[in-house]
């Protein structure tokens, strides 16, 4: 598997995980004040995942443009 294909697979996986976490945040917000204690945990996981996704997308773009 080439580097581009590997990165595309990683981006796809991260994108899926980011979407799931986004929905977790959405569900949590709808159910507030129930489980308010988990806001920071879910928010941090979501932030970290989107940060990693953005970095992988930039890396992929750089490889594709080269």
Predicted model as a PDB file, atoms N, CA, C, CB and O in Angstrom, pLDDT in the B-factor column:
MODEL        1                                                                  
ATOM      1  N   UNK A   1       0.844  -1.176   0.000  1.00 62.00           N  
ATOM      2  CA  UNK A   1       0.000   0.000   0.000  1.00 62.00           C  
ATOM      3  C   UNK A   1       0.887   1.237   0.000  1.00 62.00           C  
ATOM      4  CB  UNK A   1      -0.959  -0.001   1.216  1.00 62.00           C  
ATOM      5  O   UNK A   1       1.859   1.310   0.752  1.00 62.00           O  
ATOM      6  N   UNK A   2       0.552   2.210  -0.846  1.00 79.00           N  
ATOM      7  CA  UNK A   2       1.364   3.426  -0.926  1.00 79.00           C  
ATOM      8  C   UNK A   2       1.076   4.341   0.254  1.00 79.00           C  
ATOM      9  CB  UNK A   2       1.103   4.166  -2.248  1.00 79.00           C  
ATOM     10  O   UNK A   2       0.103   4.163   0.986  1.00 79.00           O  
ATOM     11  N   UNK A   3       1.956   5.327   0.414  1.00 89.00           N  
ATOM     12  CA  UNK A   3       1.777   6.302   1.486  1.00 89.00           C  
ATOM     13  C   UNK A   3       0.455   7.047   1.344  1.00 89.00           C  
ATOM     14  CB  UNK A   3       2.936   7.293   1.499  1.00 89.00           C  
ATOM     15  O   UNK A   3      -0.228   7.297   2.336  1.00 89.00           O  
ATOM     16  N   UNK A   4       0.094   7.401   0.113  1.00 90.00           N  
ATOM     17  CA  UNK A   4      -1.156   8.122  -0.129  1.00 90.00           C  
ATOM     18  C   UNK A   4      -2.347   7.246   0.265  1.00 90.00           C  
ATOM     19  CB  UNK A   4      -1.263   8.550  -1.619  1.00 90.00           C  
ATOM     20  O   UNK A   4      -3.273   7.711   0.930  1.00 90.00           O  
ATOM     21  N   UNK A   5      -2.319   5.990  -0.144  1.00 93.00           N  
ATOM     22  CA  UNK A   5      -3.419   5.076   0.198  1.00 93.00           C  
ATOM     23  C   UNK A   5      -3.516   4.868   1.705  1.00 93.00           C  
ATOM     24  CB  UNK A   5      -3.230   3.723  -0.503  1.00 93.00           C  
ATOM     25  O   UNK A   5      -4.616   4.807   2.254  1.00 93.00           O  
ATOM     26  N   UNK A   6      -2.386   4.760   2.366  1.00 94.00           N  
ATOM     27  CA  UNK A   6      -2.358   4.595   3.817  1.00 94.00           C  
ATOM     28  C   UNK A   6      -2.947   5.823   4.497  1.00 94.00           C  
ATOM     29  CB  UNK A   6      -0.920   4.347   4.309  1.00 94.00           C  
ATOM     30  O   UNK A   6      -3.751   5.699   5.421  1.00 94.00           O  
ATOM     31  N   UNK A   7      -2.551   7.002   4.045  1.00 94.00           N  
ATOM     32  CA  UNK A   7      -3.085   8.236   4.625  1.00 94.00           C  
ATOM     33  C   UNK A   7      -4.578   8.383   4.360  1.00 94.00           C  
ATOM     34  CB  UNK A   7      -2.340   9.446   4.070  1.00 94.00           C  
ATOM     35  O   UNK A   7      -5.316   8.838   5.233  1.00 94.00           O  
ATOM     36  N   UNK A   8      -5.031   8.006   3.173  1.00 95.00           N  
ATOM     37  CA  UNK A   8      -6.461   8.064   2.870  1.00 95.00           C  
ATOM     38  C   UNK A   8      -7.243   7.167   3.818  1.00 95.00           C  
ATOM     39  CB  UNK A   8      -6.724   7.654   1.411  1.00 95.00           C  
ATOM     40  O   UNK A   8      -8.319   7.540   4.285  1.00 95.00           O  
ATOM     41  N   UNK A   9      -6.708   5.994   4.101  1.00 96.00           N  
ATOM     42  CA  UNK A   9      -7.368   5.074   5.030  1.00 96.00           C  
ATOM     43  C   UNK A   9      -7.399   5.667   6.442  1.00 96.00           C  
ATOM     44  CB  UNK A   9      -6.646   3.705   5.040  1.00 96.00           C  
ATOM     45  O   UNK A   9      -8.403   5.554   7.145  1.00 96.00           O  
ATOM     46  N   UNK A  10      -6.299   6.296   6.849  1.00 96.00           N  
ATOM     47  CA  UNK A  10      -6.251   6.926   8.170  1.00 96.00           C  
ATOM     48  C   UNK A  10      -7.229   8.093   8.262  1.00 96.00           C  
ATOM     49  CB  UNK A  10      -4.830   7.408   8.479  1.00 96.00           C  
ATOM     50  O   UNK A  10      -7.897   8.267   9.281  1.00 96.00           O  
ATOM     51  N   UNK A  11      -7.313   8.896   7.193  1.00 97.00           N  
ATOM     52  CA  UNK A  11      -8.246  10.021   7.169  1.00 97.00           C  
ATOM     53  C   UNK A  11      -9.679   9.506   7.261  1.00 97.00           C  
ATOM     54  CB  UNK A  11      -8.054  10.868   5.887  1.00 97.00           C  
ATOM     55  O   UNK A  11     -10.501  10.066   7.986  1.00 97.00           O  
ATOM     56  N   UNK A  12      -9.969   8.452   6.534  1.00 97.00           N  
ATOM     57  CA  UNK A  12     -11.319   7.880   6.557  1.00 97.00           C  
ATOM     58  C   UNK A  12     -11.674   7.385   7.962  1.00 97.00           C  
ATOM     59  CB  UNK A  12     -11.432   6.722   5.540  1.00 97.00           C  
ATOM     60  O   UNK A  12     -12.782   7.614   8.448  1.00 97.00           O  
ATOM     61  N   UNK A  13     -10.739   6.718   8.595  1.00 98.00           N  
ATOM     62  CA  UNK A  13     -10.959   6.199   9.946  1.00 98.00           C  
ATOM     63  C   UNK A  13     -11.149   7.341  10.954  1.00 98.00           C  
ATOM     64  CB  UNK A  13      -9.778   5.308  10.371  1.00 98.00           C  
ATOM     65  O   UNK A  13     -12.060   7.305  11.781  1.00 98.00           O  
ATOM     66  N   UNK A  14     -10.280   8.347  10.872  1.00 98.00           N  
ATOM     67  CA  UNK A  14     -10.396   9.505  11.767  1.00 98.00           C  
ATOM     68  C   UNK A  14     -11.689  10.276  11.524  1.00 98.00           C  
ATOM     69  CB  UNK A  14      -9.196  10.436  11.585  1.00 98.00           C  
ATOM     70  O   UNK A  14     -12.322  10.750  12.467  1.00 98.00           O  
ATOM     71  N   UNK A  15     -12.074  10.397  10.271  1.00 98.00           N  
ATOM     72  CA  UNK A  15     -13.306  11.102   9.933  1.00 98.00           C  
ATOM     73  C   UNK A  15     -14.514  10.389  10.533  1.00 98.00           C  
ATOM     74  CB  UNK A  15     -13.460  11.219   8.410  1.00 98.00           C  
ATOM     75  O   UNK A  15     -15.425  11.030  11.057  1.00 98.00           O  
ATOM     76  N   UNK A  16     -14.514   9.092  10.454  1.00 98.00           N  
ATOM     77  CA  UNK A  16     -15.599   8.301  11.038  1.00 98.00           C  
ATOM     78  C   UNK A  16     -15.643   8.474  12.554  1.00 98.00           C  
ATOM     79  CB  UNK A  16     -15.433   6.815  10.679  1.00 98.00           C  
ATOM     80  O   UNK A  16     -16.710   8.660  13.138  1.00 98.00           O  
ATOM     81  N   UNK A  17     -14.465   8.409  13.184  1.00 98.00           N  
ATOM     82  CA  UNK A  17     -14.385   8.578  14.636  1.00 98.00           C  
ATOM     83  C   UNK A  17     -14.818   9.995  15.042  1.00 98.00           C  
ATOM     84  CB  UNK A  17     -12.948   8.293  15.132  1.00 98.00           C  
ATOM     85  O   UNK A  17     -15.505  10.172  16.048  1.00 98.00           O  
ATOM     86  N   UNK A  18     -14.412  10.998  14.258  1.00 98.00           N  
ATOM     87  CA  UNK A  18     -14.782  12.381  14.557  1.00 98.00           C  
ATOM     88  C   UNK A  18     -16.293  12.579  14.459  1.00 98.00           C  
ATOM     89  CB  UNK A  18     -14.062  13.344  13.603  1.00 98.00           C  
ATOM     90  O   UNK A  18     -16.891  13.266  15.287  1.00 98.00           O  
ATOM     91  N   UNK A  19     -16.896  11.981  13.458  1.00 97.00           N  
ATOM     92  CA  UNK A  19     -18.347  12.094  13.296  1.00 97.00           C  
ATOM     93  C   UNK A  19     -19.071  11.436  14.467  1.00 97.00           C  
ATOM     94  CB  UNK A  19     -18.795  11.454  11.965  1.00 97.00           C  
ATOM     95  O   UNK A  19     -20.055  11.973  14.976  1.00 97.00           O  
ATOM     96  N   UNK A  20     -18.590  10.290  14.887  1.00 98.00           N  
ATOM     97  CA  UNK A  20     -19.212   9.608  16.034  1.00 98.00           C  
ATOM     98  C   UNK A  20     -19.085  10.449  17.307  1.00 98.00           C  
ATOM     99  CB  UNK A  20     -18.565   8.221  16.251  1.00 98.00           C  
ATOM    100  O   UNK A  20     -20.036  10.551  18.082  1.00 98.00           O  
ATOM    101  N   UNK A  21     -17.930  11.041  17.517  1.00 98.00           N  
ATOM    102  CA  UNK A  21     -17.736  11.884  18.702  1.00 98.00           C  
ATOM    103  C   UNK A  21     -18.581  13.149  18.630  1.00 98.00           C  
ATOM    104  CB  UNK A  21     -16.259  12.254  18.857  1.00 98.00           C  
ATOM    105  O   UNK A  21     -19.096  13.614  19.647  1.00 98.00           O  
ATOM    106  N   UNK A  22     -18.725  13.705  17.430  1.00 97.00           N  
ATOM    107  CA  UNK A  22     -19.584  14.878  17.250  1.00 97.00           C  
ATOM    108  C   UNK A  22     -21.018  14.531  17.653  1.00 97.00           C  
ATOM    109  CB  UNK A  22     -19.536  15.380  15.776  1.00 97.00           C  
ATOM    110  O   UNK A  22     -21.699  15.323  18.305  1.00 97.00           O  
ATOM    111  N   UNK A  23     -21.458  13.358  17.264  1.00 97.00           N  
ATOM    112  CA  UNK A  23     -22.808  12.927  17.631  1.00 97.00           C  
ATOM    113  C   UNK A  23     -22.915  12.672  19.135  1.00 97.00           C  
ATOM    114  CB  UNK A  23     -23.194  11.659  16.853  1.00 97.00           C  
ATOM    115  O   UNK A  23     -23.957  12.938  19.734  1.00 97.00           O  
ATOM    116  N   UNK A  24     -21.847  12.161  19.748  1.00 97.00           N  
ATOM    117  CA  UNK A  24     -21.839  11.981  21.207  1.00 97.00           C  
ATOM    118  C   UNK A  24     -22.015  13.321  21.915  1.00 97.00           C  
ATOM    119  CB  UNK A  24     -20.527  11.308  21.665  1.00 97.00           C  
ATOM    120  O   UNK A  24     -22.768  13.423  22.883  1.00 97.00           O  
ATOM    121  N   UNK A  25     -21.316  14.349  21.427  1.00 96.00           N  
ATOM    122  CA  UNK A  25     -21.454  15.690  22.001  1.00 96.00           C  
ATOM    123  C   UNK A  25     -22.880  16.211  21.811  1.00 96.00           C  
ATOM    124  CB  UNK A  25     -20.440  16.661  21.358  1.00 96.00           C  
ATOM    125  O   UNK A  25     -23.465  16.798  22.721  1.00 96.00           O  
ATOM    126  N   UNK A  26     -23.412  15.994  20.643  1.00 97.00           N  
ATOM    127  CA  UNK A  26     -24.771  16.431  20.348  1.00 97.00           C  
ATOM    128  C   UNK A  26     -25.769  15.748  21.286  1.00 97.00           C  
ATOM    129  CB  UNK A  26     -25.125  16.136  18.878  1.00 97.00           C  
ATOM    130  O   UNK A  26     -26.629  16.407  21.870  1.00 97.00           O  
ATOM    131  N   UNK A  27     -25.651  14.438  21.426  1.00 96.00           N  
ATOM    132  CA  UNK A  27     -26.543  13.692  22.309  1.00 96.00           C  
ATOM    133  C   UNK A  27     -26.400  14.150  23.755  1.00 96.00           C  
ATOM    134  CB  UNK A  27     -26.264  12.196  22.205  1.00 96.00           C  
ATOM    135  O   UNK A  27     -27.389  14.285  24.476  1.00 96.00           O  
ATOM    136  N   UNK A  28     -25.173  14.383  24.164  1.00 96.00           N  
ATOM    137  CA  UNK A  28     -24.923  14.851  25.524  1.00 96.00           C  
ATOM    138  C   UNK A  28     -25.595  16.200  25.758  1.00 96.00           C  
ATOM    139  CB  UNK A  28     -23.413  14.955  25.790  1.00 96.00           C  
ATOM    140  O   UNK A  28     -26.229  16.417  26.791  1.00 96.00           O  
ATOM    141  N   UNK A  29     -25.452  17.098  24.795  1.00 96.00           N  
ATOM    142  CA  UNK A  29     -26.054  18.427  24.925  1.00 96.00           C  
ATOM    143  C   UNK A  29     -27.575  18.343  25.023  1.00 96.00           C  
ATOM    144  CB  UNK A  29     -25.655  19.308  23.739  1.00 96.00           C  
ATOM    145  O   UNK A  29     -28.193  19.081  25.790  1.00 96.00           O  
ATOM    146  N   UNK A  30     -28.161  17.462  24.262  1.00 96.00           N  
ATOM    147  CA  UNK A  30     -29.617  17.308  24.297  1.00 96.00           C  
ATOM    148  C   UNK A  30     -30.111  16.769  25.637  1.00 96.00           C  
ATOM    149  CB  UNK A  30     -30.067  16.385  23.179  1.00 96.00           C  
ATOM    150  O   UNK A  30     -31.223  17.079  26.066  1.00 96.00           O  
ATOM    151  N   UNK A  31     -29.286  15.965  26.289  1.00 95.00           N  
ATOM    152  CA  UNK A  31     -29.699  15.328  27.540  1.00 95.00           C  
ATOM    153  C   UNK A  31     -29.307  16.106  28.789  1.00 95.00           C  
ATOM    154  CB  UNK A  31     -29.114  13.960  27.616  1.00 95.00           C  
ATOM    155  O   UNK A  31     -29.598  15.672  29.904  1.00 95.00           O  
ATOM    156  N   UNK A  32     -28.655  17.240  28.618  1.00 95.00           N  
ATOM    157  CA  UNK A  32     -28.244  18.014  29.793  1.00 95.00           C  
ATOM    158  C   UNK A  32     -29.453  18.372  30.639  1.00 95.00           C  
ATOM    159  CB  UNK A  32     -27.493  19.289  29.373  1.00 95.00           C  
ATOM    160  O   UNK A  32     -30.507  18.686  30.086  1.00 95.00           O  
ATOM    161  N   UNK A  33     -29.341  18.338  31.925  1.00 96.00           N  
ATOM    162  CA  UNK A  33     -28.145  18.270  32.758  1.00 96.00           C  
ATOM    163  C   UNK A  33     -27.689  16.845  33.102  1.00 96.00           C  
ATOM    164  CB  UNK A  33     -28.390  19.021  34.021  1.00 96.00           C  
ATOM    165  O   UNK A  33     -26.747  16.670  33.875  1.00 96.00           O  
ATOM    166  N   UNK A  34     -28.341  15.841  32.543  1.00 95.00           N  
ATOM    167  CA  UNK A  34     -27.919  14.460  32.796  1.00 95.00           C  
ATOM    168  C   UNK A  34     -26.522  14.255  32.205  1.00 95.00           C  
ATOM    169  CB  UNK A  34     -28.940  13.435  32.185  1.00 95.00           C  
ATOM    170  O   UNK A  34     -26.253  14.682  31.082  1.00 95.00           O  
ATOM    171  N   UNK A  35     -25.651  13.614  32.949  1.00 94.00           N  
ATOM    172  CA  UNK A  35     -24.274  13.294  32.532  1.00 94.00           C  
ATOM    173  C   UNK A  35     -23.410  14.520  32.236  1.00 94.00           C  
ATOM    174  CB  UNK A  35     -24.312  12.420  31.311  1.00 94.00           C  
ATOM    175  O   UNK A  35     -22.477  14.440  31.437  1.00 94.00           O  
ATOM    176  N   UNK A  36     -23.708  15.629  32.859  1.00 96.00           N  
ATOM    177  CA  UNK A  36     -22.917  16.841  32.623  1.00 96.00           C  
ATOM    178  C   UNK A  36     -21.453  16.634  32.975  1.00 96.00           C  
ATOM    179  CB  UNK A  36     -23.480  18.004  33.428  1.00 96.00           C  
ATOM    180  O   UNK A  36     -20.581  17.331  32.456  1.00 96.00           O  
ATOM    181  N   UNK A  37     -21.181  15.678  33.855  1.00 96.00           N  
ATOM    182  CA  UNK A  37     -19.806  15.425  34.288  1.00 96.00           C  
ATOM    183  C   UNK A  37     -18.918  14.922  33.146  1.00 96.00           C  
ATOM    184  CB  UNK A  37     -19.800  14.413  35.423  1.00 96.00           C  
ATOM    185  O   UNK A  37     -17.694  15.028  33.224  1.00 96.00           O  
ATOM    186  N   UNK A  38     -19.510  14.388  32.111  1.00 96.00           N  
ATOM    187  CA  UNK A  38     -18.712  13.837  31.009  1.00 96.00           C  
ATOM    188  C   UNK A  38     -18.445  14.849  29.893  1.00 96.00           C  
ATOM    189  CB  UNK A  38     -19.412  12.627  30.430  1.00 96.00           C  
ATOM    190  O   UNK A  38     -17.828  14.505  28.884  1.00 96.00           O  
ATOM    191  N   UNK A  39     -18.899  16.086  30.061  1.00 96.00           N  
ATOM    192  CA  UNK A  39     -18.710  17.098  29.018  1.00 96.00           C  
ATOM    193  C   UNK A  39     -17.232  17.273  28.661  1.00 96.00           C  
ATOM    194  CB  UNK A  39     -19.298  18.438  29.472  1.00 96.00           C  
ATOM    195  O   UNK A  39     -16.874  17.213  27.485  1.00 96.00           O  
ATOM    196  N   UNK A  40     -16.385  17.483  29.641  1.00 97.00           N  
ATOM    197  CA  UNK A  40     -14.962  17.749  29.368  1.00 97.00           C  
ATOM    198  C   UNK A  40     -14.278  16.555  28.700  1.00 97.00           C  
ATOM    199  CB  UNK A  40     -14.231  18.102  30.669  1.00 97.00           C  
ATOM    200  O   UNK A  40     -13.463  16.731  27.795  1.00 97.00           O  
ATOM    201  N   UNK A  41     -14.606  15.351  29.144  1.00 97.00           N  
ATOM    202  CA  UNK A  41     -13.994  14.152  28.576  1.00 97.00           C  
ATOM    203  C   UNK A  41     -14.362  13.995  27.103  1.00 97.00           C  
ATOM    204  CB  UNK A  41     -14.425  12.909  29.363  1.00 97.00           C  
ATOM    205  O   UNK A  41     -13.489  13.798  26.257  1.00 97.00           O  
ATOM    206  N   UNK A  42     -15.641  14.080  26.803  1.00 97.00           N  
ATOM    207  CA  UNK A  42     -16.085  13.920  25.418  1.00 97.00           C  
ATOM    208  C   UNK A  42     -15.586  15.072  24.555  1.00 97.00           C  
ATOM    209  CB  UNK A  42     -17.618  13.831  25.350  1.00 97.00           C  
ATOM    210  O   UNK A  42     -15.172  14.859  23.416  1.00 97.00           O  
ATOM    211  N   UNK A  43     -15.620  16.283  25.085  1.00 97.00           N  
ATOM    212  CA  UNK A  43     -15.136  17.444  24.331  1.00 97.00           C  
ATOM    213  C   UNK A  43     -13.645  17.306  24.011  1.00 97.00           C  
ATOM    214  CB  UNK A  43     -15.390  18.743  25.124  1.00 97.00           C  
ATOM    215  O   UNK A  43     -13.226  17.613  22.895  1.00 97.00           O  
ATOM    216  N   UNK A  44     -12.850  16.854  24.964  1.00 98.00           N  
ATOM    217  CA  UNK A  44     -11.407  16.701  24.728  1.00 98.00           C  
ATOM    218  C   UNK A  44     -11.132  15.628  23.681  1.00 98.00           C  
ATOM    219  CB  UNK A  44     -10.683  16.352  26.037  1.00 98.00           C  
ATOM    220  O   UNK A  44     -10.279  15.808  22.812  1.00 98.00           O  
ATOM    221  N   UNK A  45     -11.853  14.516  23.764  1.00 98.00           N  
ATOM    222  CA  UNK A  45     -11.685  13.457  22.762  1.00 98.00           C  
ATOM    223  C   UNK A  45     -12.071  13.965  21.375  1.00 98.00           C  
ATOM    224  CB  UNK A  45     -12.534  12.220  23.132  1.00 98.00           C  
ATOM    225  O   UNK A  45     -11.394  13.674  20.389  1.00 98.00           O  
ATOM    226  N   UNK A  46     -13.155  14.718  21.309  1.00 98.00           N  
ATOM    227  CA  UNK A  46     -13.612  15.268  20.030  1.00 98.00           C  
ATOM    228  C   UNK A  46     -12.580  16.246  19.477  1.00 98.00           C  
ATOM    229  CB  UNK A  46     -14.981  15.968  20.194  1.00 98.00           C  
ATOM    230  O   UNK A  46     -12.235  16.190  18.297  1.00 98.00           O  
ATOM    231  N   UNK A  47     -12.091  17.137  20.328  1.00 98.00           N  
ATOM    232  CA  UNK A  47     -11.090  18.123  19.922  1.00 98.00           C  
ATOM    233  C   UNK A  47      -9.830  17.418  19.395  1.00 98.00           C  
ATOM    234  CB  UNK A  47     -10.733  19.056  21.111  1.00 98.00           C  
ATOM    235  O   UNK A  47      -9.322  17.761  18.328  1.00 98.00           O  
ATOM    236  N   UNK A  48      -9.343  16.451  20.139  1.00 98.00           N  
ATOM    237  CA  UNK A  48      -8.117  15.738  19.751  1.00 98.00           C  
ATOM    238  C   UNK A  48      -8.292  15.000  18.431  1.00 98.00           C  
ATOM    239  CB  UNK A  48      -7.709  14.749  20.845  1.00 98.00           C  
ATOM    240  O   UNK A  48      -7.381  14.970  17.604  1.00 98.00           O  
ATOM    241  N   UNK A  49      -9.448  14.415  18.240  1.00 98.00           N  
ATOM    242  CA  UNK A  49      -9.704  13.671  17.011  1.00 98.00           C  
ATOM    243  C   UNK A  49      -9.775  14.604  15.812  1.00 98.00           C  
ATOM    244  CB  UNK A  49     -10.998  12.872  17.132  1.00 98.00           C  
ATOM    245  O   UNK A  49      -9.204  14.308  14.762  1.00 98.00           O  
ATOM    246  N   UNK A  50     -10.474  15.734  15.958  1.00 98.00           N  
ATOM    247  CA  UNK A  50     -10.544  16.692  14.850  1.00 98.00           C  
ATOM    248  C   UNK A  50      -9.181  17.319  14.573  1.00 98.00           C  
ATOM    249  CB  UNK A  50     -11.570  17.788  15.157  1.00 98.00           C  
ATOM    250  O   UNK A  50      -8.856  17.607  13.422  1.00 98.00           O  
ATOM    251  N   UNK A  51      -8.395  17.527  15.602  1.00 98.00           N  
ATOM    252  CA  UNK A  51      -7.042  18.053  15.425  1.00 98.00           C  
ATOM    253  C   UNK A  51      -6.191  17.065  14.618  1.00 98.00           C  
ATOM    254  CB  UNK A  51      -6.383  18.336  16.801  1.00 98.00           C  
ATOM    255  O   UNK A  51      -5.480  17.458  13.693  1.00 98.00           O  
ATOM    256  N   UNK A  52      -6.273  15.794  14.976  1.00 98.00           N  
ATOM    257  CA  UNK A  52      -5.527  14.756  14.255  1.00 98.00           C  
ATOM    258  C   UNK A  52      -6.029  14.625  12.822  1.00 98.00           C  
ATOM    259  CB  UNK A  52      -5.643  13.403  14.982  1.00 98.00           C  
ATOM    260  O   UNK A  52      -5.236  14.440  11.899  1.00 98.00           O  
ATOM    261  N   UNK A  53      -7.344  14.720  12.632  1.00 98.00           N  
ATOM    262  CA  UNK A  53      -7.927  14.629  11.302  1.00 98.00           C  
ATOM    263  C   UNK A  53      -7.426  15.770  10.417  1.00 98.00           C  
ATOM    264  CB  UNK A  53      -9.461  14.649  11.386  1.00 98.00           C  
ATOM    265  O   UNK A  53      -7.055  15.548   9.264  1.00 98.00           O  
ATOM    266  N   UNK A  54      -7.417  16.958  10.943  1.00 98.00           N  
ATOM    267  CA  UNK A  54      -6.929  18.114  10.183  1.00 98.00           C  
ATOM    268  C   UNK A  54      -5.462  17.937   9.790  1.00 98.00           C  
ATOM    269  CB  UNK A  54      -7.102  19.406  11.002  1.00 98.00           C  
ATOM    270  O   UNK A  54      -5.072  18.254   8.667  1.00 98.00           O  
ATOM    271  N   UNK A  55      -4.662  17.434  10.711  1.00 97.00           N  
ATOM    272  CA  UNK A  55      -3.237  17.217  10.429  1.00 97.00           C  
ATOM    273  C   UNK A  55      -3.051  16.154   9.348  1.00 97.00           C  
ATOM    274  CB  UNK A  55      -2.491  16.802  11.713  1.00 97.00           C  
ATOM    275  O   UNK A  55      -2.220  16.319   8.455  1.00 97.00           O  
ATOM    276  N   UNK A  56      -3.814  15.070   9.422  1.00 97.00           N  
ATOM    277  CA  UNK A  56      -3.702  14.004   8.415  1.00 97.00           C  
ATOM    278  C   UNK A  56      -4.172  14.491   7.053  1.00 97.00           C  
ATOM    279  CB  UNK A  56      -4.517  12.770   8.839  1.00 97.00           C  
ATOM    280  O   UNK A  56      -3.583  14.142   6.030  1.00 97.00           O  
ATOM    281  N   UNK A  57      -5.233  15.297   7.033  1.00 97.00           N  
ATOM    282  CA  UNK A  57      -5.704  15.845   5.755  1.00 97.00           C  
ATOM    283  C   UNK A  57      -4.645  16.743   5.128  1.00 97.00           C  
ATOM    284  CB  UNK A  57      -7.014  16.631   5.953  1.00 97.00           C  
ATOM    285  O   UNK A  57      -4.440  16.705   3.915  1.00 97.00           O  
ATOM    286  N   UNK A  58      -3.980  17.542   5.936  1.00 97.00           N  
ATOM    287  CA  UNK A  58      -2.917  18.416   5.432  1.00 97.00           C  
ATOM    288  C   UNK A  58      -1.742  17.578   4.912  1.00 97.00           C  
ATOM    289  CB  UNK A  58      -2.437  19.390   6.545  1.00 97.00           C  
ATOM    290  O   UNK A  58      -1.158  17.889   3.874  1.00 97.00           O  
ATOM    291  N   UNK A  59      -1.413  16.534   5.634  1.00 95.00           N  
ATOM    292  CA  UNK A  59      -0.323  15.641   5.222  1.00 95.00           C  
ATOM    293  C   UNK A  59      -0.672  14.958   3.893  1.00 95.00           C  
ATOM    294  CB  UNK A  59      -0.044  14.576   6.322  1.00 95.00           C  
ATOM    295  O   UNK A  59       0.171  14.841   3.004  1.00 95.00           O  
ATOM    296  N   UNK A  60      -1.912  14.517   3.777  1.00 95.00           N  
ATOM    297  CA  UNK A  60      -2.368  13.867   2.549  1.00 95.00           C  
ATOM    298  C   UNK A  60      -2.333  14.839   1.378  1.00 95.00           C  
ATOM    299  CB  UNK A  60      -3.785  13.308   2.728  1.00 95.00           C  
ATOM    300  O   UNK A  60      -1.874  14.486   0.292  1.00 95.00           O  
ATOM    301  N   UNK A  61      -2.808  16.041   1.587  1.00 94.00           N  
ATOM    302  CA  UNK A  61      -2.798  17.060   0.524  1.00 94.00           C  
ATOM    303  C   UNK A  61      -1.371  17.335   0.064  1.00 94.00           C  
ATOM    304  CB  UNK A  61      -3.462  18.372   1.013  1.00 94.00           C  
ATOM    305  O   UNK A  61      -1.101  17.456  -1.131  1.00 94.00           O  
ATOM    306  N   UNK A  62      -0.473  17.431   1.022  1.00 94.00           N  
ATOM    307  CA  UNK A  62       0.936  17.691   0.679  1.00 94.00           C  
ATOM    308  C   UNK A  62       1.504  16.542  -0.157  1.00 94.00           C  
ATOM    309  CB  UNK A  62       1.785  17.887   1.965  1.00 94.00           C  
ATOM    310  O   UNK A  62       2.225  16.783  -1.125  1.00 94.00           O  
ATOM    311  N   UNK A  63       1.191  15.309   0.203  1.00 91.00           N  
ATOM    312  CA  UNK A  63       1.680  14.164  -0.570  1.00 91.00           C  
ATOM    313  C   UNK A  63       1.065  14.132  -1.963  1.00 91.00           C  
ATOM    314  CB  UNK A  63       1.376  12.857   0.163  1.00 91.00           C  
ATOM    315  O   UNK A  63       1.748  13.832  -2.942  1.00 91.00           O  
ATOM    316  N   UNK A  64      -0.218  14.438  -2.050  1.00 89.00           N  
ATOM    317  CA  UNK A  64      -0.897  14.402  -3.348  1.00 89.00           C  
ATOM    318  C   UNK A  64      -0.404  15.513  -4.261  1.00 89.00           C  
ATOM    319  CB  UNK A  64      -2.407  14.515  -3.161  1.00 89.00           C  
ATOM    320  O   UNK A  64      -0.355  15.338  -5.479  1.00 89.00           O  
ATOM    321  N   UNK A  65      -0.036  16.660  -3.683  1.00 90.00           N  
ATOM    322  CA  UNK A  65       0.443  17.789  -4.482  1.00 90.00           C  
ATOM    323  C   UNK A  65       1.888  17.607  -4.937  1.00 90.00           C  
ATOM    324  CB  UNK A  65       0.318  19.074  -3.689  1.00 90.00           C  
ATOM    325  O   UNK A  65       2.339  18.272  -5.870  1.00 90.00           O  
ATOM    326  N   UNK A  66       2.604  16.710  -4.280  1.00 81.00           N  
ATOM    327  CA  UNK A  66       4.032  16.511  -4.603  1.00 81.00           C  
ATOM    328  C   UNK A  66       4.227  15.730  -5.883  1.00 81.00           C  
ATOM    329  CB  UNK A  66       4.736  15.790  -3.467  1.00 81.00           C  
ATOM    330  O   UNK A  66       5.363  15.481  -6.287  1.00 81.00           O  
TER     331      UNK A  66                                                      
ENDMDL                                                                          
END                                                                             
